[in-house]
Amino acid sequence: MANPVVASKEPFTVEMEAGKTYYWCRCGRSAKQPFCDGSHTGTGFEPMKFAPATTMKARFCGCKATKKPPFCDGSHLDLK
């Protein structure tokens, strides 16, 4: 499997609604970052399903290198 594309060297801060399902883009190709738009087709990547139990604001990883998907863990700080 190829490496994901770095969509952003910064996290995406998003307000999410409780009970709504979101799909975080793992491939980095989506035009609707940080969420999937189907651009992963044929890449070997699949989006990550996320459904918050409460309404919340979260920082989604934009560099796709996080060790705590789908959330930013600061991995973008190590990118060159």
PyMOL Python script that loads the backbone (N, CA, C, O; Angstrom):
from pymol import cmd

cmd.read_pdbstr("""\
ATOM      1  N   MET A   1       0.853  -1.184   0.000  1.00  0.00           N
ATOM      2  CA  MET A   1       0.000   0.000   0.000  1.00  0.00           C
ATOM      3  C   MET A   1       0.891   1.238   0.000  1.00  0.00           C
ATOM      4  O   MET A   1       1.908   1.274   0.694  1.00  0.00           O
ATOM      5  N   ALA A   2       0.517   2.235  -0.765  1.00  0.00           N
ATOM      6  CA  ALA A   2       1.249   3.497  -0.853  1.00  0.00           C
ATOM      7  C   ALA A   2       1.064   4.305   0.426  1.00  0.00           C
ATOM      8  O   ALA A   2       0.174   4.031   1.231  1.00  0.00           O
ATOM      9  N   ASN A   3       1.916   5.298   0.593  1.00  0.00           N
ATOM     10  CA  ASN A   3       1.783   6.206   1.728  1.00  0.00           C
ATOM     11  C   ASN A   3       0.658   7.195   1.453  1.00  0.00           C
ATOM     12  O   ASN A   3       0.390   7.526   0.298  1.00  0.00           O
ATOM     13  N   PRO A   4      -0.002   7.667   2.511  1.00  0.00           N
ATOM     14  CA  PRO A   4      -1.046   8.670   2.309  1.00  0.00           C
ATOM     15  C   PRO A   4      -0.450  10.006   1.892  1.00  0.00           C
ATOM     16  O   PRO A   4       0.720  10.283   2.155  1.00  0.00           O
ATOM     17  N   VAL A   5      -1.252  10.823   1.248  1.00  0.00           N
ATOM     18  CA  VAL A   5      -0.878  12.171   0.859  1.00  0.00           C
ATOM     19  C   VAL A   5      -1.047  13.071   2.083  1.00  0.00           C
ATOM     20  O   VAL A   5      -2.031  12.946   2.811  1.00  0.00           O
ATOM     21  N   VAL A   6      -0.099  13.973   2.313  1.00  0.00           N
ATOM     22  CA  VAL A   6      -0.239  14.945   3.394  1.00  0.00           C
ATOM     23  C   VAL A   6      -1.227  16.004   2.916  1.00  0.00           C
ATOM     24  O   VAL A   6      -0.910  16.802   2.033  1.00  0.00           O
ATOM     25  N   ALA A   7      -2.406  16.010   3.491  1.00  0.00           N
ATOM     26  CA  ALA A   7      -3.444  16.964   3.094  1.00  0.00           C
ATOM     27  C   ALA A   7      -3.172  18.339   3.683  1.00  0.00           C
ATOM     28  O   ALA A   7      -3.474  19.360   3.063  1.00  0.00           O
ATOM     29  N   SER A   8      -2.598  18.362   4.889  1.00  0.00           N
ATOM     30  CA  SER A   8      -2.307  19.613   5.584  1.00  0.00           C
ATOM     31  C   SER A   8      -1.264  19.349   6.659  1.00  0.00           C
ATOM     32  O   SER A   8      -1.249  18.279   7.267  1.00  0.00           O
ATOM     33  N   LYS A   9      -0.401  20.315   6.889  1.00  0.00           N
ATOM     34  CA  LYS A   9       0.579  20.185   7.966  1.00  0.00           C
ATOM     35  C   LYS A   9       0.030  20.771   9.265  1.00  0.00           C
ATOM     36  O   LYS A   9       0.770  21.004  10.220  1.00  0.00           O
ATOM     37  N   GLU A  10      -1.257  20.999   9.280  1.00  0.00           N
ATOM     38  CA  GLU A  10      -1.975  21.485  10.461  1.00  0.00           C
ATOM     39  C   GLU A  10      -3.225  20.630  10.646  1.00  0.00           C
ATOM     40  O   GLU A  10      -3.756  20.104   9.668  1.00  0.00           O
ATOM     41  N   PRO A  11      -3.706  20.482  11.882  1.00  0.00           N
ATOM     42  CA  PRO A  11      -4.957  19.739  12.088  1.00  0.00           C
ATOM     43  C   PRO A  11      -6.167  20.539  11.612  1.00  0.00           C
ATOM     44  O   PRO A  11      -6.106  21.759  11.466  1.00  0.00           O
ATOM     45  N   PHE A  12      -7.254  19.834  11.377  1.00  0.00           N
ATOM     46  CA  PHE A  12      -8.532  20.444  11.017  1.00  0.00           C
ATOM     47  C   PHE A  12      -9.411  20.437  12.264  1.00  0.00           C
ATOM     48  O   PHE A  12      -9.687  19.368  12.808  1.00  0.00           O
ATOM     49  N   THR A  13      -9.852  21.590  12.725  1.00  0.00           N
ATOM     50  CA  THR A  13     -10.731  21.673  13.886  1.00  0.00           C
ATOM     51  C   THR A  13     -12.169  21.686  13.393  1.00  0.00           C
ATOM     52  O   THR A  13     -12.563  22.532  12.590  1.00  0.00           O
ATOM     53  N   VAL A  14     -12.945  20.727  13.896  1.00  0.00           N
ATOM     54  CA  VAL A  14     -14.309  20.522  13.407  1.00  0.00           C
ATOM     55  C   VAL A  14     -15.270  20.360  14.585  1.00  0.00           C
ATOM     56  O   VAL A  14     -14.964  19.659  15.550  1.00  0.00           O
ATOM     57  N   GLU A  15     -16.418  21.003  14.504  1.00  0.00           N
ATOM     58  CA  GLU A  15     -17.508  20.826  15.456  1.00  0.00           C
ATOM     59  C   GLU A  15     -18.372  19.675  14.946  1.00  0.00           C
ATOM     60  O   GLU A  15     -18.866  19.720  13.819  1.00  0.00           O
ATOM     61  N   MET A  16     -18.554  18.655  15.765  1.00  0.00           N
ATOM     62  CA  MET A  16     -19.328  17.486  15.364  1.00  0.00           C
ATOM     63  C   MET A  16     -20.565  17.336  16.238  1.00  0.00           C
ATOM     64  O   MET A  16     -20.573  17.708  17.411  1.00  0.00           O
ATOM     65  N   GLU A  17     -21.603  16.784  15.637  1.00  0.00           N
ATOM     66  CA  GLU A  17     -22.868  16.577  16.343  1.00  0.00           C
ATOM     67  C   GLU A  17     -22.933  15.171  16.926  1.00  0.00           C
ATOM     68  O   GLU A  17     -22.501  14.205  16.297  1.00  0.00           O
ATOM     69  N   ALA A  18     -23.476  15.069  18.129  1.00  0.00           N
ATOM     70  CA  ALA A  18     -23.675  13.767  18.772  1.00  0.00           C
ATOM     71  C   ALA A  18     -24.572  12.891  17.915  1.00  0.00           C
ATOM     72  O   ALA A  18     -25.588  13.349  17.390  1.00  0.00           O
ATOM     73  N   GLY A  19     -24.187  11.620  17.776  1.00  0.00           N
ATOM     74  CA  GLY A  19     -25.006  10.663  17.052  1.00  0.00           C
ATOM     75  C   GLY A  19     -24.852  10.690  15.546  1.00  0.00           C
ATOM     76  O   GLY A  19     -25.356   9.790  14.875  1.00  0.00           O
ATOM     77  N   LYS A  20     -24.179  11.680  14.986  1.00  0.00           N
ATOM     78  CA  LYS A  20     -23.953  11.750  13.548  1.00  0.00           C
ATOM     79  C   LYS A  20     -22.687  10.957  13.220  1.00  0.00           C
ATOM     80  O   LYS A  20     -21.741  10.957  14.008  1.00  0.00           O
ATOM     81  N   THR A  21     -22.656  10.288  12.080  1.00  0.00           N
ATOM     82  CA  THR A  21     -21.500   9.496  11.680  1.00  0.00           C
ATOM     83  C   THR A  21     -20.634  10.295  10.712  1.00  0.00           C
ATOM     84  O   THR A  21     -21.130  10.906   9.765  1.00  0.00           O
ATOM     85  N   TYR A  22     -19.333  10.274  10.972  1.00  0.00           N
ATOM     86  CA  TYR A  22     -18.344  10.960  10.151  1.00  0.00           C
ATOM     87  C   TYR A  22     -17.337   9.930   9.644  1.00  0.00           C
ATOM     88  O   TYR A  22     -17.105   8.910  10.292  1.00  0.00           O
ATOM     89  N   TYR A  23     -16.746  10.199   8.494  1.00  0.00           N
ATOM     90  CA  TYR A  23     -15.734   9.309   7.924  1.00  0.00           C
ATOM     91  C   TYR A  23     -14.466  10.119   7.659  1.00  0.00           C
ATOM     92  O   TYR A  23     -14.408  10.930   6.734  1.00  0.00           O
ATOM     93  N   TRP A  24     -13.448   9.878   8.496  1.00  0.00           N
ATOM     94  CA  TRP A  24     -12.177  10.584   8.385  1.00  0.00           C
ATOM     95  C   TRP A  24     -11.378  10.025   7.203  1.00  0.00           C
ATOM     96  O   TRP A  24     -11.231   8.811   7.068  1.00  0.00           O
ATOM     97  N   CYS A  25     -10.873  10.905   6.364  1.00  0.00           N
ATOM     98  CA  CYS A  25     -10.062  10.532   5.211  1.00  0.00           C
ATOM     99  C   CYS A  25      -8.692  10.052   5.679  1.00  0.00           C
ATOM    100  O   CYS A  25      -7.973  10.784   6.359  1.00  0.00           O
ATOM    101  N   ARG A  26      -8.333   8.829   5.316  1.00  0.00           N
ATOM    102  CA  ARG A  26      -7.007   8.277   5.641  1.00  0.00           C
ATOM    103  C   ARG A  26      -6.015   8.437   4.504  1.00  0.00           C
ATOM    104  O   ARG A  26      -4.806   8.415   4.738  1.00  0.00           O
ATOM    105  N   CYS A  27      -6.498   8.600   3.267  1.00  0.00           N
ATOM    106  CA  CYS A  27      -5.599   8.638   2.110  1.00  0.00           C
ATOM    107  C   CYS A  27      -5.000  10.014   1.862  1.00  0.00           C
ATOM    108  O   CYS A  27      -3.929  10.127   1.265  1.00  0.00           O
ATOM    109  N   GLY A  28      -5.687  11.069   2.318  1.00  0.00           N
ATOM    110  CA  GLY A  28      -5.212  12.438   2.115  1.00  0.00           C
ATOM    111  C   GLY A  28      -5.643  13.054   0.800  1.00  0.00           C
ATOM    112  O   GLY A  28      -5.300  14.203   0.521  1.00  0.00           O
ATOM    113  N   ARG A  29      -6.387  12.322  -0.016  1.00  0.00           N
ATOM    114  CA  ARG A  29      -6.758  12.802  -1.352  1.00  0.00           C
ATOM    115  C   ARG A  29      -8.111  13.529  -1.399  1.00  0.00           C
ATOM    116  O   ARG A  29      -8.421  14.180  -2.397  1.00  0.00           O
ATOM    117  N   SER A  30      -8.893  13.430  -0.371  1.00  0.00           N
ATOM    118  CA  SER A  30     -10.230  14.020  -0.361  1.00  0.00           C
ATOM    119  C   SER A  30     -10.186  15.543  -0.498  1.00  0.00           C
ATOM    120  O   SER A  30      -9.345  16.209   0.107  1.00  0.00           O
ATOM    121  N   ALA A  31     -11.089  16.072  -1.288  1.00  0.00           N
ATOM    122  CA  ALA A  31     -11.237  17.525  -1.423  1.00  0.00           C
ATOM    123  C   ALA A  31     -12.070  18.091  -0.279  1.00  0.00           C
ATOM    124  O   ALA A  31     -12.194  19.309  -0.151  1.00  0.00           O
ATOM    125  N   LYS A  32     -12.641  17.224   0.551  1.00  0.00           N
ATOM    126  CA  LYS A  32     -13.490  17.652   1.664  1.00  0.00           C
ATOM    127  C   LYS A  32     -12.820  17.349   3.000  1.00  0.00           C
ATOM    128  O   LYS A  32     -13.480  16.892   3.933  1.00  0.00           O
ATOM    129  N   GLN A  33     -11.527  17.595   3.100  1.00  0.00           N
ATOM    130  CA  GLN A  33     -10.764  17.322   4.320  1.00  0.00           C
ATOM    131  C   GLN A  33     -11.411  17.953   5.539  1.00  0.00           C
ATOM    132  O   GLN A  33     -11.930  19.066   5.450  1.00  0.00           O
ATOM    133  N   PRO A  34     -11.394  17.276   6.664  1.00  0.00           N
ATOM    134  CA  PRO A  34     -10.700  16.039   6.943  1.00  0.00           C
ATOM    135  C   PRO A  34     -11.534  14.794   6.638  1.00  0.00           C
ATOM    136  O   PRO A  34     -11.154  13.685   7.010  1.00  0.00           O
ATOM    137  N   PHE A  35     -12.659  14.976   5.968  1.00  0.00           N
ATOM    138  CA  PHE A  35     -13.565  13.865   5.745  1.00  0.00           C
ATOM    139  C   PHE A  35     -13.457  13.289   4.334  1.00  0.00           C
ATOM    140  O   PHE A  35     -12.987  13.952   3.409  1.00  0.00           O
ATOM    141  N   CYS A  36     -13.894  12.067   4.194  1.00  0.00           N
ATOM    142  CA  CYS A  36     -13.803  11.300   2.956  1.00  0.00           C
ATOM    143  C   CYS A  36     -14.803  11.797   1.909  1.00  0.00           C
ATOM    144  O   CYS A  36     -15.947  12.127   2.222  1.00  0.00           O
ATOM    145  N   ASP A  37     -14.337  11.841   0.654  1.00  0.00           N
ATOM    146  CA  ASP A  37     -15.239  12.124  -0.462  1.00  0.00           C
ATOM    147  C   ASP A  37     -15.192  11.009  -1.516  1.00  0.00           C
ATOM    148  O   ASP A  37     -15.712  11.162  -2.621  1.00  0.00           O
ATOM    149  N   GLY A  38     -14.557   9.880  -1.151  1.00  0.00           N
ATOM    150  CA  GLY A  38     -14.469   8.742  -2.062  1.00  0.00           C
ATOM    151  C   GLY A  38     -13.217   8.718  -2.918  1.00  0.00           C
ATOM    152  O   GLY A  38     -13.047   7.808  -3.730  1.00  0.00           O
ATOM    153  N   SER A  39     -12.339   9.693  -2.755  1.00  0.00           N
ATOM    154  CA  SER A  39     -11.119   9.768  -3.568  1.00  0.00           C
ATOM    155  C   SER A  39     -10.138   8.625  -3.319  1.00  0.00           C
ATOM    156  O   SER A  39      -9.187   8.445  -4.078  1.00  0.00           O
ATOM    157  N   HIS A  40     -10.365   7.862  -2.270  1.00  0.00           N
ATOM    158  CA  HIS A  40      -9.472   6.746  -1.931  1.00  0.00           C
ATOM    159  C   HIS A  40      -9.647   5.539  -2.852  1.00  0.00           C
ATOM    160  O   HIS A  40      -8.831   4.619  -2.807  1.00  0.00           O
ATOM    161  N   THR A  41     -10.666   5.520  -3.665  1.00  0.00           N
ATOM    162  CA  THR A  41     -10.959   4.372  -4.523  1.00  0.00           C
ATOM    163  C   THR A  41      -9.712   3.941  -5.292  1.00  0.00           C
ATOM    164  O   THR A  41      -9.112   4.733  -6.019  1.00  0.00           O
ATOM    165  N   GLY A  42      -9.334   2.678  -5.121  1.00  0.00           N
ATOM    166  CA  GLY A  42      -8.191   2.110  -5.812  1.00  0.00           C
ATOM    167  C   GLY A  42      -6.849   2.344  -5.141  1.00  0.00           C
ATOM    168  O   GLY A  42      -5.815   1.938  -5.670  1.00  0.00           O
ATOM    169  N   THR A  43      -6.851   2.995  -3.977  1.00  0.00           N
ATOM    170  CA  THR A  43      -5.582   3.317  -3.302  1.00  0.00           C
ATOM    171  C   THR A  43      -5.195   2.295  -2.241  1.00  0.00           C
ATOM    172  O   THR A  43      -4.042   2.261  -1.813  1.00  0.00           O
ATOM    173  N   GLY A  44      -6.140   1.460  -1.808  1.00  0.00           N
ATOM    174  CA  GLY A  44      -5.879   0.541  -0.710  1.00  0.00           C
ATOM    175  C   GLY A  44      -6.231   1.135   0.638  1.00  0.00           C
ATOM    176  O   GLY A  44      -6.153   0.445   1.655  1.00  0.00           O
ATOM    177  N   PHE A  45      -6.615   2.399   0.667  1.00  0.00           N
ATOM    178  CA  PHE A  45      -7.027   3.063   1.904  1.00  0.00           C
ATOM    179  C   PHE A  45      -8.536   3.016   2.034  1.00  0.00           C
ATOM    180  O   PHE A  45      -9.255   2.987   1.035  1.00  0.00           O
ATOM    181  N   GLU A  46      -9.011   3.010   3.265  1.00  0.00           N
ATOM    182  CA  GLU A  46     -10.437   3.095   3.561  1.00  0.00           C
ATOM    183  C   GLU A  46     -10.617   4.183   4.606  1.00  0.00           C
ATOM    184  O   GLU A  46      -9.745   4.352   5.457  1.00  0.00           O
ATOM    185  N   PRO A  47     -11.723   4.933   4.574  1.00  0.00           N
ATOM    186  CA  PRO A  47     -11.952   5.959   5.586  1.00  0.00           C
ATOM    187  C   PRO A  47     -12.215   5.333   6.955  1.00  0.00           C
ATOM    188  O   PRO A  47     -12.598   4.168   7.054  1.00  0.00           O
ATOM    189  N   MET A  48     -12.006   6.113   7.996  1.00  0.00           N
ATOM    190  CA  MET A  48     -12.247   5.657   9.362  1.00  0.00           C
ATOM    191  C   MET A  48     -13.575   6.230   9.852  1.00  0.00           C
ATOM    192  O   MET A  48     -13.774   7.445   9.856  1.00  0.00           O
ATOM    193  N   LYS A  49     -14.467   5.356  10.257  1.00  0.00           N
ATOM    194  CA  LYS A  49     -15.780   5.749  10.766  1.00  0.00           C
ATOM    195  C   LYS A  49     -15.632   6.292  12.184  1.00  0.00           C
ATOM    196  O   LYS A  49     -14.916   5.720  13.006  1.00  0.00           O
ATOM    197  N   PHE A  50     -16.319   7.403  12.461  1.00  0.00           N
ATOM    198  CA  PHE A  50     -16.287   8.013  13.785  1.00  0.00           C
ATOM    199  C   PHE A  50     -17.663   8.586  14.091  1.00  0.00           C
ATOM    200  O   PHE A  50     -18.200   9.361  13.299  1.00  0.00           O
ATOM    201  N   ALA A  51     -18.243   8.212  15.232  1.00  0.00           N
ATOM    202  CA  ALA A  51     -19.562   8.704  15.642  1.00  0.00           C
ATOM    203  C   ALA A  51     -19.464   9.164  17.098  1.00  0.00           C
ATOM    204  O   ALA A  51     -19.493   8.334  18.007  1.00  0.00           O
ATOM    205  N   PRO A  52     -19.348  10.474  17.332  1.00  0.00           N
ATOM    206  CA  PRO A  52     -19.218  10.960  18.706  1.00  0.00           C
ATOM    207  C   PRO A  52     -20.494  10.761  19.516  1.00  0.00           C
ATOM    208  O   PRO A  52     -21.602  10.917  19.003  1.00  0.00           O
ATOM    209  N   ALA A  53     -20.321  10.417  20.775  1.00  0.00           N
ATOM    210  CA  ALA A  53     -21.455  10.217  21.689  1.00  0.00           C
ATOM    211  C   ALA A  53     -22.030  11.552  22.153  1.00  0.00           C
ATOM    212  O   ALA A  53     -23.200  11.642  22.523  1.00  0.00           O
ATOM    213  N   THR A  54     -21.191  12.586  22.130  1.00  0.00           N
ATOM    214  CA  THR A  54     -21.627  13.919  22.529  1.00  0.00           C
ATOM    215  C   THR A  54     -21.211  14.925  21.466  1.00  0.00           C
ATOM    216  O   THR A  54     -20.268  14.683  20.713  1.00  0.00           O
ATOM    217  N   THR A  55     -21.911  16.050  21.404  1.00  0.00           N
ATOM    218  CA  THR A  55     -21.501  17.119  20.502  1.00  0.00           C
ATOM    219  C   THR A  55     -20.154  17.619  20.996  1.00  0.00           C
ATOM    220  O   THR A  55     -19.982  17.890  22.184  1.00  0.00           O
ATOM    221  N   MET A  56     -19.205  17.738  20.087  1.00  0.00           N
ATOM    222  CA  MET A  56     -17.849  18.091  20.498  1.00  0.00           C
ATOM    223  C   MET A  56     -17.089  18.774  19.374  1.00  0.00           C
ATOM    224  O   MET A  56     -17.449  18.673  18.202  1.00  0.00           O
ATOM    225  N   LYS A  57     -16.037  19.465  19.758  1.00  0.00           N
ATOM    226  CA  LYS A  57     -15.101  20.042  18.817  1.00  0.00           C
ATOM    227  C   LYS A  57     -13.843  19.183  18.900  1.00  0.00           C
ATOM    228  O   LYS A  57     -13.373  18.881  19.997  1.00  0.00           O
ATOM    229  N   ALA A  58     -13.294  18.788  17.755  1.00  0.00           N
ATOM    230  CA  ALA A  58     -12.115  17.924  17.744  1.00  0.00           C
ATOM    231  C   ALA A  58     -11.118  18.410  16.698  1.00  0.00           C
ATOM    232  O   ALA A  58     -11.477  19.087  15.735  1.00  0.00           O
ATOM    233  N   ARG A  59      -9.860  18.046  16.913  1.00  0.00           N
ATOM    234  CA  ARG A  59      -8.787  18.370  15.975  1.00  0.00           C
ATOM    235  C   ARG A  59      -8.424  17.088  15.218  1.00  0.00           C
ATOM    236  O   ARG A  59      -7.764  16.200  15.760  1.00  0.00           O
ATOM    237  N   PHE A  60      -8.862  17.006  13.967  1.00  0.00           N
ATOM    238  CA  PHE A  60      -8.589  15.850  13.127  1.00  0.00           C
ATOM    239  C   PHE A  60      -7.234  16.002  12.453  1.00  0.00           C
ATOM    240  O   PHE A  60      -6.860  17.094  12.028  1.00  0.00           O
ATOM    241  N   CYS A  61      -6.505  14.898  12.360  1.00  0.00           N
ATOM    242  CA  CYS A  61      -5.192  14.886  11.727  1.00  0.00           C
ATOM    243  C   CYS A  61      -5.303  15.256  10.251  1.00  0.00           C
ATOM    244  O   CYS A  61      -6.154  14.731   9.532  1.00  0.00           O
ATOM    245  N   GLY A  62      -4.442  16.157   9.811  1.00  0.00           N
ATOM    246  CA  GLY A  62      -4.395  16.538   8.401  1.00  0.00           C
ATOM    247  C   GLY A  62      -3.198  15.947   7.676  1.00  0.00           C
ATOM    248  O   GLY A  62      -3.205  15.837   6.450  1.00  0.00           O
ATOM    249  N   CYS A  63      -2.155  15.561   8.437  1.00  0.00           N
ATOM    250  CA  CYS A  63      -0.944  15.027   7.808  1.00  0.00           C
ATOM    251  C   CYS A  63      -1.043  13.528   7.553  1.00  0.00           C
ATOM    252  O   CYS A  63      -0.245  12.974   6.798  1.00  0.00           O
ATOM    253  N   LYS A  64      -2.011  12.872   8.174  1.00  0.00           N
ATOM    254  CA  LYS A  64      -2.285  11.433   8.024  1.00  0.00           C
ATOM    255  C   LYS A  64      -1.191  10.560   8.636  1.00  0.00           C
ATOM    256  O   LYS A  64      -1.104   9.371   8.327  1.00  0.00           O
ATOM    257  N   ALA A  65      -0.352  11.143   9.506  1.00  0.00           N
ATOM    258  CA  ALA A  65       0.724  10.384  10.153  1.00  0.00           C
ATOM    259  C   ALA A  65       0.462  10.142  11.637  1.00  0.00           C
ATOM    260  O   ALA A  65       1.312   9.582  12.329  1.00  0.00           O
ATOM    261  N   THR A  66      -0.687  10.552  12.127  1.00  0.00           N
ATOM    262  CA  THR A  66      -1.010  10.414  13.541  1.00  0.00           C
ATOM    263  C   THR A  66      -0.940   8.966  14.018  1.00  0.00           C
ATOM    264  O   THR A  66      -1.230   8.038  13.264  1.00  0.00           O
ATOM    265  N   LYS A  67      -0.559   8.791  15.250  1.00  0.00           N
ATOM    266  CA  LYS A  67      -0.560   7.463  15.879  1.00  0.00           C
ATOM    267  C   LYS A  67      -1.865   7.248  16.653  1.00  0.00           C
ATOM    268  O   LYS A  67      -2.080   6.182  17.230  1.00  0.00           O
ATOM    269  N   LYS A  68      -2.743   8.278  16.663  1.00  0.00           N
ATOM    270  CA  LYS A  68      -4.017   8.219  17.380  1.00  0.00           C
ATOM    271  C   LYS A  68      -5.174   8.627  16.463  1.00  0.00           C
ATOM    272  O   LYS A  68      -5.919   9.556  16.776  1.00  0.00           O
ATOM    273  N   PRO A  69      -5.322   7.934  15.333  1.00  0.00           N
ATOM    274  CA  PRO A  69      -6.363   8.318  14.380  1.00  0.00           C
ATOM    275  C   PRO A  69      -7.757   8.260  14.986  1.00  0.00           C
ATOM    276  O   PRO A  69      -8.039   7.370  15.788  1.00  0.00           O
ATOM    277  N   PRO A  70      -8.626   9.180  14.624  1.00  0.00           N
ATOM    278  CA  PRO A  70      -8.480  10.177  13.573  1.00  0.00           C
ATOM    279  C   PRO A  70      -7.943  11.514  14.079  1.00  0.00           C
ATOM    280  O   PRO A  70      -7.918  12.494  13.334  1.00  0.00           O
ATOM    281  N   PHE A  71      -7.520  11.558  15.318  1.00  0.00           N
ATOM    282  CA  PHE A  71      -7.162  12.827  15.944  1.00  0.00           C
ATOM    283  C   PHE A  71      -5.692  13.195  15.790  1.00  0.00           C
ATOM    284  O   PHE A  71      -4.827  12.327  15.674  1.00  0.00           O
ATOM    285  N   CYS A  72      -5.430  14.483  15.790  1.00  0.00           N
ATOM    286  CA  CYS A  72      -4.074  14.995  15.708  1.00  0.00           C
ATOM    287  C   CYS A  72      -3.301  14.641  16.988  1.00  0.00           C
ATOM    288  O   CYS A  72      -3.797  14.824  18.100  1.00  0.00           O
ATOM    289  N   ASP A  73      -2.084  14.134  16.804  1.00  0.00           N
ATOM    290  CA  ASP A  73      -1.216  13.849  17.957  1.00  0.00           C
ATOM    291  C   ASP A  73       0.088  14.649  17.865  1.00  0.00           C
ATOM    292  O   ASP A  73       1.032  14.393  18.612  1.00  0.00           O
ATOM    293  N   GLY A  74       0.131  15.617  16.947  1.00  0.00           N
ATOM    294  CA  GLY A  74       1.323  16.445  16.790  1.00  0.00           C
ATOM    295  C   GLY A  74       2.339  15.882  15.818  1.00  0.00           C
ATOM    296  O   GLY A  74       3.423  16.448  15.677  1.00  0.00           O
ATOM    297  N   SER A  75       2.028  14.787  15.143  1.00  0.00           N
ATOM    298  CA  SER A  75       2.968  14.189  14.193  1.00  0.00           C
ATOM    299  C   SER A  75       3.372  15.143  13.078  1.00  0.00           C
ATOM    300  O   SER A  75       4.461  15.016  12.518  1.00  0.00           O
ATOM    301  N   HIS A  76       2.500  16.105  12.748  1.00  0.00           N
ATOM    302  CA  HIS A  76       2.818  17.073  11.704  1.00  0.00           C
ATOM    303  C   HIS A  76       4.044  17.918  12.050  1.00  0.00           C
ATOM    304  O   HIS A  76       4.688  18.474  11.159  1.00  0.00           O
ATOM    305  N   LEU A  77       4.366  18.015  13.335  1.00  0.00           N
ATOM    306  CA  LEU A  77       5.525  18.800  13.764  1.00  0.00           C
ATOM    307  C   LEU A  77       6.842  18.139  13.347  1.00  0.00           C
ATOM    308  O   LEU A  77       7.880  18.799  13.299  1.00  0.00           O
ATOM    309  N   ASP A  78       6.802  16.843  13.048  1.00  0.00           N
ATOM    310  CA  ASP A  78       8.000  16.104  12.638  1.00  0.00           C
ATOM    311  C   ASP A  78       8.157  16.007  11.132  1.00  0.00           C
ATOM    312  O   ASP A  78       9.148  15.454  10.655  1.00  0.00           O
ATOM    313  N   LEU A  79       7.195  16.535  10.363  1.00  0.00           N
ATOM    314  CA  LEU A  79       7.282  16.482   8.904  1.00  0.00           C
ATOM    315  C   LEU A  79       8.327  17.466   8.406  1.00  0.00           C
ATOM    316  O   LEU A  79       8.534  18.532   8.987  1.00  0.00           O
ATOM    317  N   LYS A  80       8.971  17.086   7.331  1.00  0.00           N
ATOM    318  CA  LYS A  80      10.009  17.968   6.746  1.00  0.00           C
ATOM    319  C   LYS A  80       9.455  18.740   5.602  1.00  0.00           C
ATOM    320  O   LYS A  80      10.170  19.529   4.986  1.00  0.00           O
TER     321      LYS A  80
END
""", "prot")
cmd.dss("prot")
cmd.show_as("cartoon", "prot")
cmd.util.cbc("prot")
cmd.orient("prot")
